[in-house]
Amino acid sequence: MIDIGGVTLFERILTELEAVEPDDTSLRVWLRHREPLAERIAAQSRCRVEFTYEQPTGRLNELIRATRGATGHLTLIDSDRLAPPGSLSAFLRLARSTEGDADICLGVTGAQPGDEDDTRYLLGKGGVVAGVRRVPGDTPGLTSAGYYHWHPDVLRDLKRYARGSQNLTTCVEAAVECGARAVAVGIAYSANVNTLRALASARETEAAWSPARA
């Protein structure tokens, strides 16, 4: 529920989802505790929103449990990220176009200064992920933009690829190593707003996108 430029990150996500078949979109939101503001915002959205209140771990088994019974493609959105307006809706449209051709579609972006993510994606022809490497967090390169799109069958198969209960970035790396076809969609900017420094930087960046404020 971080506010940037007078709009919460949650509102930004819902706005993007409403631009892509909102009546057919079902969103499950993980929160550590009840957030009345989030519930009010969700009640005004055309998307179907369901809340789960528990400590999220960001690990694969948690996601598999959450998606049991799903029959269509799934999109995972890292809710702590700020991206330019239109980025998520554009990703969803492109990701849907890869269905049947790729096992995983993920958003990638240029690593930001101070980014804690040590994953860098190496891309081949057509944006296919050719490899994943681990580097110091300040190393330039392509890193996760916090968007993933896959069929639930592939997601469950990742449990076999991964070595134990790993985070999702590690699972994608393991899947690629085992032959899964992953394609990347570029996102111009995506900042993980998880520290005060990152928040200040994100607010400065967002202000540059927006019209001058009185």
C-alpha positions in Angstrom: 0.0 0.0 0.0 3.0 2.3 -0.6 1.9 5.7 -1.8 3.9 7.2 -4.7 2.7 10.5 -6.2 -0.6 10.3 -4.4 -1.4 6.8 -5.8 -0.7 3.5 -4.1 1.1 0.7 -5.8 -2.0 -1.4 -5.4 -4.1 1.1 -7.2 -1.6 1.2 -10.0 -1.8 -2.6 -10.4 -5.6 -2.6 -10.5 -5.6 0.2 -13.1 -3.3 -1.8 -15.3 -5.4 -5.0 -14.9 -8.6 -3.1 -15.7 -7.1 -2.2 -19.0 -6.8 -5.9 -20.0 -10.2 -7.7 -19.8 -11.1 -6.8 -16.3 -14.3 -8.8 -16.2 -12.2 -12.0 -16.8 -9.5 -11.1 -14.3 -9.4 -12.7 -10.8 -6.7 -11.3 -8.5 -5.5 -12.9 -5.2 -3.6 -10.5 -3.0 -1.3 -11.6 -0.2 -1.1 -9.2 2.8 0.5 -9.7 6.2 -2.5 -8.3 7.9 -5.9 -6.7 7.1 -5.6 -3.4 5.2 -9.0 -1.5 5.2 -7.7 0.9 2.5 -6.8 -2.0 0.2 -10.3 -3.5 0.7 -11.9 -0.2 -0.2 -9.8 0.2 -3.3 -10.6 -3.4 -4.4 -14.3 -2.9 -3.9 -14.3 -0.1 -6.5 -12.4 -2.2 -9.1 -14.0 -4.2 -11.9 -11.6 -7.0 -11.2 -12.5 -9.8 -8.8 -10.2 -9.4 -5.8 -9.6 -12.0 -3.0 -7.4 -11.3 0.0 -5.3 -13.8 1.9 -3.9 -12.6 5.2 -0.7 -14.3 6.2 3.0 -13.8 6.2 4.1 -14.3 2.5 7.4 -16.1 1.9 7.8 -15.7 -1.8 8.5 -19.4 -2.1 7.3 -21.9 -4.7 5.3 -24.2 -2.5 3.2 -21.2 -1.3 2.4 -20.2 -4.9 1.5 -23.8 -5.8 -0.9 -24.0 -2.9 -2.5 -20.7 -3.8 -3.1 -21.8 -7.4 -4.6 -25.2 -6.9 -7.6 -25.7 -9.1 -6.5 -23.1 -11.6 -7.0 -24.1 -15.2 -5.8 -21.1 -17.2 -2.5 -19.2 -17.4 -1.4 -17.4 -14.2 0.4 -14.1 -13.7 2.5 -13.4 -10.6 3.0 -9.7 -9.8 5.5 -8.4 -7.3 3.3 -5.7 -5.6 6.3 -3.7 -4.2 7.5 -2.6 -7.7 7.0 0.7 -9.5 7.0 0.7 -13.3 6.0 3.3 -15.9 2.2 3.5 -16.6 1.2 0.9 -19.1 4.0 -1.5 -18.3 2.0 -4.3 -16.7 -0.9 -4.2 -19.2 1.6 -4.3 -22.1 3.4 -7.2 -20.4 0.1 -9.1 -20.0 -0.8 -8.7 -23.7 2.7 -9.8 -24.8 2.8 -12.7 -22.4 -0.6 -14.0 -23.6 0.8 -14.0 -27.1 3.5 -16.4 -26.0 1.1 -19.0 -24.6 1.6 -22.3 -26.4 5.1 -21.3 -27.5 6.9 -20.7 -24.1 6.7 -22.4 -20.8 7.4 -19.1 -18.9 7.2 -15.5 -19.8 8.9 -13.0 -17.5 9.5 -9.3 -17.4 13.1 -8.1 -17.3 14.5 -4.7 -16.7 17.9 -3.0 -16.3 19.3 -3.5 -12.8 19.0 -0.4 -10.6 21.7 1.0 -8.3 21.3 -0.5 -4.9 19.2 -3.4 -6.2 19.5 -6.4 -4.0 18.7 -8.9 -6.7 21.8 -10.7 -7.8 20.2 -12.5 -10.8 21.1 -11.5 -14.3 19.3 -12.9 -17.4 21.2 -13.7 -20.6 18.9 -13.5 -23.6 19.2 -15.1 -27.0 17.3 -14.8 -30.3 13.7 -13.7 -29.9 14.2 -12.8 -26.2 14.6 -16.5 -25.2 16.3 -16.8 -21.8 19.6 -18.5 -22.7 21.0 -18.5 -19.2 21.0 -17.1 -15.7 24.0 -16.0 -13.7 24.6 -14.7 -10.1 26.5 -11.5 -9.7 27.0 -8.7 -7.1 23.8 -6.7 -6.8 25.3 -3.5 -8.4 26.4 -5.3 -11.6 24.8 -4.0 -14.8 22.5 -6.3 -16.7 19.0 -7.6 -17.0 17.2 -8.6 -13.8 13.6 -9.5 -12.9 10.9 -6.8 -13.3 8.7 -8.7 -10.9 6.2 -10.1 -13.6 5.9 -13.8 -14.3 3.3 -15.6 -16.6 2.9 -19.4 -16.9 0.4 -22.2 -17.1 -0.3 -23.9 -13.7 1.0 -27.2 -15.0 4.4 -25.6 -15.7 4.3 -24.0 -12.2 3.7 -27.4 -10.6 6.5 -28.9 -12.7 8.8 -26.3 -11.3 8.6 -28.1 -8.0 10.5 -30.9 -9.7 13.0 -28.5 -11.2 13.7 -26.6 -8.1 16.0 -27.9 -5.4 13.8 -27.9 -2.4 11.5 -24.9 -1.5 13.2 -22.1 -3.3 12.2 -18.6 -4.2 10.7 -18.0 -7.6 13.8 -16.5 -9.2 15.8 -19.6 -8.3 13.0 -21.8 -9.7 13.0 -20.0 -13.1 16.8 -20.5 -13.1 16.5 -24.2 -12.4 13.7 -24.6 -15.0 15.8 -23.0 -17.7 18.7 -25.3 -16.7 16.4 -28.3 -17.1 15.2 -27.3 -20.6 12.1 -25.1 -19.9 11.6 -22.5 -22.6 11.4 -19.0 -21.0 11.0 -15.8 -23.0 11.6 -12.3 -21.7 9.6 -9.1 -22.1 11.5 -5.9 -21.5 10.2 -3.3 -19.0 11.8 0.1 -19.4 12.0 0.7 -15.6 11.0 -1.4 -12.6 12.2 -0.5 -9.1 11.7 -2.7 -6.1 10.5 -0.3 -3.4 11.6 -2.2 -0.3 13.8 0.3 1.4 13.6 4.0 2.3 16.3 4.8 -0.2 14.5 2.9 -2.9 11.2 4.7 -2.0 12.9 8.1 -2.3 14.4 7.2 -5.7 11.1 5.8 -6.9 9.2 9.0 -6.0 11.8 11.1 -7.8 11.4 8.9 -10.9 7.6 8.9 -10.8 7.6 12.7 -10.5 9.5 12.9 -13.7 6.7 10.9 -15.5 3.9 13.1 -14.1 2.8 16.6 -15.1 4.2 19.3 -12.9 2.3 19.6 -9.6 1.1 22.8 -8.2 
